[in-house]
Amino acid sequence: MNRQIRQLAAGFMALYISLFVALNYWQVERQEDLNSRVDNKRQILREFNQPRGPIITADGVVVADSVAAPPPASTTSSAAIRRPTCSPT
């Protein structure tokens, strides 16, 4: 019984080591190749999430400006719901 448990433990250890080696290969060795791929959506998102600055008309009026987005609110919080205020009649 102990021999079977040792063999099972050795097999799982070998699987864990091979998983560790494979993940390090993809994350460290192939990092530049993966980042430079055309279909890498993370690079596209990084480029589009940059603040773009204000939009100014020809007469100098600012019509749009970049502002920091608020942190995402929890769905269980009642503060996440915004309703328009209206005066009672």
N, C-alpha and C positions, 0 to 999 in steps of 0.2 A: 504494500500500500504506500509506504513512504517513497519507494522508487518511482511509482506512477505520479505522485504529487511533485517530486523533484523534476521529473521530465515535463510535466505540465507547466511548472513554474519556469523552467528553462525555455520552453517554447514561447510562453508569454513574454519573457524577457527579450528573446530574440525578435519577436514581433514589435515590441516597444522600441528597441534599438533601431530596427529598420524604419519604423515610422519617424523616429527622431532624425535619422540621417536623411530621409526623403524630405521632410519638412525643412530642414536646414539647407538642403540643396536648392529647393524652390525659393526659399526666402532670402538666402544669402548669395548663393552662386548665380542664380538666374534673375536677380533683382533688376539689373539694368535692362536685360532683354524684355522682361515683363513690363517694366515702366515705359519702354519706348514703343510698345505695340500700338498699332493704329486703333484697335478695338478696345483699348483700355479706357473704360468709362470714368475711372477715378481721376485720370489726368484731365479729362474734359470738365468734370465737375469742379476740380481745383481751379481751372481757368475761368469758369463762369461764376464762381462764388466770390470773385474779387470785387471790391467796391469800384464802381465805375465813375463816380463823381456826379456833379450836378448837370442837368440839362438846362441850358440857358438859351433864350430866344435871341433874335438879332438885336432887340432893343435892351438887352441886359436883364430881363426878368427871369428869375429862376422858376422853372415850371415843375421840376422834379429833382430830388436829391436822394442820395444814398443814406439810409439810416440803419442803425444796428437793429437786427430782428430781436424781438423778445425771446427769452428761453421758452421751449415748449412747455405748455402747462399740462398738468396731470389730468386725466379724464375723470378722476374722482373728485376733483376740486370744483367747487361752485364758482370760483373766480374765473374759470376758463370760458364761461358763457358770457357774452356781452350782448345786451339787449338795448335797443334805442330807448331813450327816456322820453316820456310824453307827459304832458301836464294833465292832471285830472280835470274833467269837465263836469 
